[in-house]
Amino acid sequence: MTEVSQGEWSGWRAAAEAALYGADGLYRGAEGPAAHFRTSVHASPLFARAVARLLCRVDEALGRPAALDFVDMAAGRGELVAGVLAALPADVAARARGYAVEIADRPETLDHRIEWLAEPPKGVTGLLFANEWLDNVPVEVAEVDSAGVPRLVLVRRDGRERLGEPVSGAEAEWLARWWPLPAEEGLRAEIGLPRDEEWASAVAAVDRGLAVAVDYAHTADTRPPFGTLTGFRQGRETAPVPDGSCDITAHVALDACTLPGGRVLTQREALRALGITGARPPLELASTRPAAYVRALASAGEAAELTAVGGLGDFGWLLQPVGVPDALLREPPGAGLLVDVPDHEEQ
Ligand SMILES: C[S@@+](CC[C@H](N)C(=O)[O-])C[C@H]1O[C@@H](n2cnc3c(N)ncnc32)[C@H](O)[C@@H]1O
């Protein structure tokens, strides 16, 4: 193809915005975005049950309000909110209101009680939960040139790149504060400023309760020297090409997103505090209750995937309490309600 047919050069933020969310973008297409990602939500129903348990803790901290909100932020097809509502005990479920906030269209089969919105509802009392949202919020990419100056990376629809203007203004300040680049040609960083802003505006929708962002993350001491911008097509990693044919994502600087009072822990720590340990069921169960043993073994396998080192367990959970104490994930693990055998049979 000629250079002209590939269109203009632009920064990665505008290019990814058009490729994902533009009129003919990936997330607007007939196929929808779901074919391109598989998250913790799809890995196991244990994840939604753990989030339901967290919602119950928020409910307690709020003094059991008459209406308890659960907002599935960037909900995909709404699987998390559906799973959370289904896993609540009856007394909480009776007061719970479920919302899915999503750019893509509402799936026809979604439970009609779940409200489908383009923006978070105002005045949330409860839990706002954003699983793998911020990594899909487009950002600019900076690269150090031969003179040691960080410049914006420009890209065309075919994925070809060249360097543009030096990074300046609020973006330069963000880099200096959160991702300082040594003067070494080729080093790269993603400028997370739009994610900080999107997260702050989602948290502002919560009147009282907790906001949680879960994502592939890095912090100041673990920034990758060449960034993490990448593509996914049909679940497989591929070069990021902003033509609407693949998902475009980059890990999130969750420490930069954190507002006062918030903190980041790993998914492994968070799920452990919510009763998911991945421990295998006791072998005796195999002879006394073989069906329960097989179910518990399958659950243990799924829990292991959700908490795996080098996998989903390394994800960051950014907890942002609003008007409630920050004790929600400090409690010891529960009594194993998330595994399908009675408590007394678990070790
Ligand atoms: C990787 S998917 C995660 C879906 C779901 N949370 C899950 O864990 O399976 C990211 C989703 O974020 C949605 N999204 C991105 N920006 C959004 C925004 N500003 N408001 C609502 N949804 C958004 C996309 O449409 C996409 O469905």
The ligand as an SDF file (V2000), in Angstrom:
LIG
                    3D

 27 29  0  0  0  0  0  0  0  0999 V2000
  -10.6520   -5.7330   28.2760 C   0  0  0  0  0  0  0  0  0  0  0  0
  -12.3280   -5.2930   28.3210 S   0  0  0  0  0  0  0  0  0  0  0  0
  -12.7710   -5.7990   29.9690 C   0  0  0  0  0  0  0  0  0  0  0  0
  -14.2340   -6.1790   30.0800 C   0  0  0  0  0  0  0  0  0  0  0  0
  -14.6640   -6.6960   31.4630 C   0  0  0  0  0  0  0  0  0  0  0  0
  -14.4470   -5.7060   32.5010 N   0  0  0  0  0  0  0  0  0  0  0  0
  -13.9440   -7.9860   31.8250 C   0  0  0  0  0  0  0  0  0  0  0  0
  -13.1680   -7.9760   32.7730 O   0  0  0  0  0  0  0  0  0  0  0  0
  -14.1700   -9.0110   31.1590 O   0  0  0  0  0  0  0  0  0  0  0  0
  -12.3040   -3.5440   28.3730 C   0  0  0  0  0  0  0  0  0  0  0  0
  -13.6690   -2.9160   28.1280 C   0  0  0  0  0  0  0  0  0  0  0  0
  -13.6120   -1.5300   28.4600 O   0  0  0  0  0  0  0  0  0  0  0  0
  -14.5870   -0.8610   27.6890 C   0  0  0  0  0  0  0  0  0  0  0  0
  -14.3250    0.5640   27.8240 N   0  0  0  0  0  0  0  0  0  0  0  0
  -13.2030    1.2390   27.5100 C   0  0  0  0  0  0  0  0  0  0  0  0
  -13.3110    2.5370   27.8220 N   0  0  0  0  0  0  0  0  0  0  0  0
  -14.5400    2.6990   28.3710 C   0  0  0  0  0  0  0  0  0  0  0  0
  -15.2580    3.8210   28.9140 C   0  0  0  0  0  0  0  0  0  0  0  0
  -14.7200    5.0380   28.9420 N   0  0  0  0  0  0  0  0  0  0  0  0
  -16.4950    3.6050   29.4030 N   0  0  0  0  0  0  0  0  0  0  0  0
  -17.0530    2.3770   29.3560 C   0  0  0  0  0  0  0  0  0  0  0  0
  -16.4270    1.2740   28.8620 N   0  0  0  0  0  0  0  0  0  0  0  0
  -15.1940    1.4390   28.3710 C   0  0  0  0  0  0  0  0  0  0  0  0
  -14.3820   -1.4710   26.3280 C   0  0  0  0  0  0  0  0  0  0  0  0
  -15.4780   -1.2710   25.4830 O   0  0  0  0  0  0  0  0  0  0  0  0
  -14.1590   -2.9560   26.7000 C   0  0  0  0  0  0  0  0  0  0  0  0
  -15.3450   -3.6920   26.6380 O   0  0  0  0  0  0  0  0  0  0  0  0
  1  2  1  0
  2  3  1  0
  2 10  1  0
  3  4  1  0
  4  5  1  0
  5  6  1  0
  5  7  1  0
  7  8  2  0
  7  9  1  0
 10 11  1  0
 11 12  1  0
 11 26  1  0
 12 13  1  0
 13 14  1  0
 13 24  1  0
 14 15  1  0
 14 23  1  0
 15 16  2  0
 16 17  1  0
 17 18  1  0
 17 23  2  0
 18 19  1  0
 18 20  2  0
 20 21  1  0
 21 22  2  0
 22 23  1  0
 24 25  1  0
 24 26  1  0
 26 27  1  0
M  CHG  2   2   1   9  -1
M  END
$$$$
